[in-house]
Amino acid sequence: MTKWPNYIDPKSGDKLVEKINSNNQSYLSSNSGVSYPIIKGIPRILRDFNNYSSAFGEQWIKWRKTQLDSYTNTTISSDRLYRCVGDDIINRFKNSKDPLHVLEVGCGAGRFTEILLKFPSIRLTSIDLSSAVEANAQNFPQNSYHRIIQTDLLELPFELMKFDIVICLGVIQHTPKPENSIKKLYEQVKPGGDLVIDHYTFDVSRITKITANILRPIIKRVSGKNRFYIIETLVNIFFPIHRLIRKLPILQKIFSRISPIITYFHVYPELPENLQKEWSMLDTHDGLTDWYKHLRSLKQIKEILHNLQAISVNVNNGGNGIEARCKRPDN
């Protein structure tokens, strides 16, 4: 039986214990009387369910399989994960004789969950602020190797320094203050353990996507059903034009500055057309509904990690912007 890091109340630090009420419903409770519900088998250690991540939750429930390698028959997600974590951590996953507790922050529907669960050494805790935890549980049900929690990375329900590896990809730029988020993640890393993150950075294509930058402040305030309708309409209008000019690089580059949608004809040519459109729907929704979209430079990310007294700091341009990993000193 896996001995997981204990749940604690993020505010008081009191240990949370699972109990059952008179209606036969499970919940977590502390000695001080604070309680959190367990809904659909998932602990919801969260004070505010109506938060800035709600659009992400709706998105991952709607497109819960879209980015899974097993669904696309590609290695898109595994290639990104392996590049970000690096060979040393992958070798640790493969060769560790002891269980490795891995905290996956911002798990979404599980594009990286799927890859991490392939390593027998890993005991994976997957968390997300949004209802995407339900999509993750559908794709990868909880068991002795995998548990799922809906919670806030700024108020994590664990004692400090209990995880061998903390992985947070595609998330930090969408939180209120990235510097605070990185600090909270680093606090979860055991001595000798690793932190793996990425972050959007300043680049011409992101800054000069004119129509998207105009539409986003409007669309992110629209209700879910109407928001999906708007995204679908935009993709249906602009996707055929992207497809038509996909072999004309200069024209495609110019049109991408005007078009509000995201396409992957050049980045992931291995995706068939039906998946090209599905990925376009998903990531256009992602890019036009996020409440926060922060940018940080390579120098800024490196400075944040050094200020935390991390060692073996490795920061590079890549993927969605900046990819970084570091270690907590082994005291």
C-alpha positions in Angstrom: 0.0 0.0 0.0 1.4 3.4 -1.0 2.1 5.8 1.9 1.3 9.1 0.4 2.4 12.5 1.8 -0.4 13.5 4.2 -3.1 16.0 3.5 -3.0 19.1 5.6 -5.3 22.1 5.9 -3.5 24.8 3.9 -4.4 27.5 6.4 -3.8 25.9 9.8 -1.4 23.1 8.9 -3.5 20.6 10.7 -3.6 17.0 9.4 -6.7 16.2 7.3 -8.3 12.8 7.9 -11.0 11.1 5.7 -14.3 10.7 7.4 -17.9 9.7 6.5 -20.9 11.8 7.4 -24.4 10.7 8.3 -25.4 10.7 4.6 -22.5 8.3 3.9 -20.6 11.0 2.0 -16.8 11.1 2.4 -15.0 14.3 3.4 -11.7 15.4 4.8 -11.6 17.0 8.3 -9.1 18.5 10.7 -9.0 18.5 14.5 -10.0 22.2 14.4 -13.2 21.3 12.6 -12.3 22.5 9.1 -13.6 20.2 6.4 -13.4 19.7 2.6 -15.6 17.6 0.5 -14.7 14.5 -1.5 -16.7 14.7 -4.8 -16.6 11.9 -7.4 -13.8 10.3 -5.3 -11.6 13.4 -5.6 -10.7 15.6 -2.6 -11.6 19.2 -3.2 -9.2 21.0 -0.8 -10.2 24.4 -2.1 -12.0 27.5 -0.7 -13.2 29.0 -3.9 -14.6 26.8 -6.7 -15.6 29.8 -8.8 -12.1 30.9 -9.6 -10.0 32.2 -12.6 -9.4 28.6 -13.8 -13.0 27.7 -14.6 -12.6 28.1 -18.4 -9.7 25.6 -18.3 -11.8 23.1 -16.5 -14.6 23.3 -19.0 -12.0 23.1 -21.8 -10.4 19.9 -20.5 -13.7 18.2 -19.9 -14.8 19.0 -23.5 -11.4 17.9 -25.1 -10.3 15.4 -22.5 -8.4 13.1 -24.9 -7.2 15.6 -27.5 -3.6 15.9 -26.3 -3.1 12.3 -25.2 -0.4 10.5 -27.1 -2.5 7.4 -27.0 -5.3 9.3 -28.8 -3.1 11.1 -31.4 -0.8 8.1 -32.0 2.1 10.5 -31.8 4.9 11.3 -29.2 4.1 15.0 -29.0 3.3 15.1 -25.3 6.0 12.6 -24.3 8.7 14.5 -26.3 7.8 17.7 -24.5 7.8 16.1 -21.1 11.1 14.2 -21.7 12.8 17.4 -23.0 11.7 19.4 -20.0 12.6 16.9 -17.3 16.0 16.0 -18.9 17.9 12.7 -19.0 18.9 12.6 -15.4 15.4 12.6 -14.1 14.2 10.2 -16.8 17.0 7.8 -15.7 15.9 8.2 -12.1 12.3 7.3 -13.1 13.6 4.2 -14.9 16.1 3.0 -12.4 14.9 4.0 -8.9 14.4 1.0 -6.6 12.4 3.1 -4.1 9.1 4.8 -4.9 9.4 8.3 -6.2 6.7 10.7 -5.1 6.0 13.0 -8.0 3.7 16.1 -7.8 2.1 17.0 -11.1 0.8 20.5 -10.8 -1.9 21.7 -13.3 -2.6 18.2 -14.5 -5.4 19.1 -16.8 -6.9 16.1 -18.6 -3.6 14.2 -18.2 -1.4 14.6 -21.3 1.6 14.2 -19.0 -0.1 12.0 -16.4 -0.3 9.3 -19.1 3.4 9.4 -19.6 4.4 9.6 -15.9 2.2 6.6 -15.0 4.2 4.4 -17.4 7.1 4.4 -14.9 6.6 1.8 -12.1 8.7 3.7 -9.7 6.4 6.8 -9.7 3.7 7.5 -7.1 1.9 10.3 -8.8 -0.1 13.1 -7.1 -1.9 15.0 -9.8 -3.5 18.3 -8.9 -5.4 21.1 -10.7 -7.2 24.2 -9.6 -10.1 23.5 -12.0 -12.7 20.8 -12.6 -10.2 19.3 -15.1 -9.4 16.9 -12.3 -12.6 15.1 -13.4 -11.3 14.6 -16.9 -8.0 13.4 -15.5 -9.8 10.8 -13.3 -11.9 9.6 -16.3 -8.7 9.1 -18.4 -6.5 7.8 -15.6 -8.5 6.5 -12.6 -7.0 6.8 -9.2 -5.3 3.7 -7.7 -2.3 2.9 -5.5 0.0 4.6 -8.0 -2.1 7.7 -8.7 -4.2 10.1 -6.7 -6.0 13.3 -7.9 -6.8 16.4 -5.9 -8.5 19.7 -6.8 -6.6 22.4 -5.0 -4.7 25.6 -5.5 -0.9 25.6 -6.0 -0.8 28.8 -3.9 -2.3 26.9 -1.0 -1.0 23.4 -1.4 -2.4 20.9 1.2 0.9 19.1 1.9 3.7 19.5 4.4 6.7 21.1 3.0 9.5 19.2 1.2 7.7 15.9 0.7 8.0 15.3 -3.0 11.0 13.9 -4.9 10.1 15.7 -8.1 7.6 18.5 -8.7 6.5 19.1 -12.4 4.5 22.1 -13.5 4.1 22.6 -17.3 1.8 25.0 -19.0 0.6 26.6 -15.8 2.6 29.2 -14.1 2.0 32.0 -16.6 -1.7 31.6 -15.9 -1.4 32.2 -12.2 -1.8 35.7 -10.5 1.9 36.1 -9.8 4.4 33.7 -11.3 7.1 34.5 -8.8 4.9 33.4 -5.9 3.8 30.3 -7.8 7.4 29.1 -8.4 8.3 29.7 -4.7 5.3 27.6 -3.6 6.3 24.8 -6.0 9.9 24.8 -4.8 8.7 24.5 -1.2 7.3 21.1 -2.0 10.6 19.7 -3.3 12.5 17.3 -0.9 16.2 18.0 -0.3 18.0 16.5 -3.2 14.8 16.6 -5.3 14.0 18.4 -8.5 11.6 21.1 -9.8 10.6 21.2 -13.5 8.7 24.2 -14.9 8.1 26.2 -18.0 6.8 29.7 -18.7 5.7 31.9 -21.6 8.3 34.4 -22.7 8.5 37.6 -24.8 8.4 36.7 -28.5 7.3 38.6 -31.6 4.6 36.0 -32.6 2.9 36.2 -29.2 3.0 40.0 -28.8 2.0 40.8 -32.4 -1.0 38.4 -32.7 -3.2 41.5 -33.1 -6.7 40.1 -33.3 -6.2 37.6 -30.5 -4.9 40.3 -28.2 -8.0 42.4 -28.9 -10.5 39.6 -28.6 -9.1 37.9 -25.4 -10.2 40.5 -22.9 -13.8 40.2 -24.2 -14.0 36.4 -24.8 -12.6 35.4 -21.4 -15.6 37.2 -19.8 -18.2 35.3 -21.8 -20.1 32.4 -20.2 -19.0 28.8 -21.1 -21.6 27.9 -23.6 -21.3 31.1 -25.5 -17.5 31.0 -25.3 -17.4 27.6 -26.9 -19.7 28.9 -29.7 -17.5 31.9 -30.4 -14.3 29.7 -30.5 -16.0 27.2 -32.8 -17.1 30.0 -35.1 -13.6 31.6 -35.2 -12.0 28.3 -36.0 -14.5 27.4 -38.7 -13.9 30.8 -40.4 -10.1 31.0 -40.1 -8.9 27.3 -40.1 -9.7 26.7 -43.9 -7.6 29.8 -44.8 -4.7 28.5 -42.7 -5.0 25.1 -44.4 -5.1 26.7 -47.8 -1.9 28.7 -47.4 0.0 26.2 -45.2 2.6 25.6 -47.9 3.2 29.3 -48.4 5.5 30.2 -45.4 5.6 33.9 -45.8 1.9 34.3 -46.4 1.2 32.0 -43.5 3.4 34.0 -41.1 1.7 37.3 -42.1 -1.8 35.8 -41.8 -1.0 34.3 -38.4 -0.6 37.8 -37.1 -4.1 38.7 -38.2 -5.9 35.4 -37.4 -7.1 35.0 -33.8 -6.8 31.2 -33.9 -3.9 28.8 -33.3 -2.9 26.1 -35.8 -0.3 23.4 -36.0 0.3 22.6 -39.6 3.9 23.5 -39.4 4.7 22.6 -35.7 3.0 19.1 -35.8 2.6 18.1 -39.4 2.2 14.5 -38.2 -1.3 15.3 -37.0 -4.1 14.3 -39.5 -6.5 17.1 -40.5 -9.3 16.1 -38.1 -6.8 16.4 -35.2 -5.3 19.5 -36.6 -8.7 21.1 -36.3 -9.4 19.6 -32.9 -6.0 20.9 -31.6 -6.8 24.3 -33.1 -10.2 24.4 -31.2 -8.6 23.4 -28.0 -5.6 25.8 -28.0 -7.5 28.7 -29.5 -9.9 28.3 -26.5 -6.9 28.1 -24.2 -5.3 31.2 -25.7 -8.4 33.4 -25.7 -9.9 32.5 -22.3 -7.0 32.5 -19.8 -7.5 35.1 -17.2 -3.8 35.7 -16.7 -1.1 35.5 -19.4 2.2 36.6 -17.9 5.5 36.7 -19.8 8.9 36.3 -18.3 12.4 36.3 -19.8 15.0 33.6 -19.5 17.0 35.9 -17.2 14.0 36.5 -14.9 13.3 32.8 -14.5 16.9 32.1 -13.8 17.0 34.9 -11.2 13.9 33.6 -9.4 15.4 30.1 -9.1 18.8 31.4 -7.9 17.0 33.6 -5.3 15.4 30.4 -3.9 18.9 29.0 -3.4 18.3 26.3 -5.9 21.3 24.5 -7.4 21.9 22.8 -10.8 19.8 25.5 -12.4 19.1 24.8 -16.1 17.1 27.4 -18.0 16.6 27.3 -21.8 14.5 28.8 -24.5 12.2 26.1 -25.9 8.7 24.8 -26.3 6.2 27.4 -25.3 8.9 29.9 -24.2 11.2 29.1 -21.3 11.9 25.6 -19.9 13.7 25.3 -16.6 14.7 22.7 -14.0 16.7 22.9 -10.8 17.4 21.0 -7.6 17.0 21.7 -3.9 20.4 21.2 -2.1 20.6 17.9 -0.3 21.2 19.1 3.3 
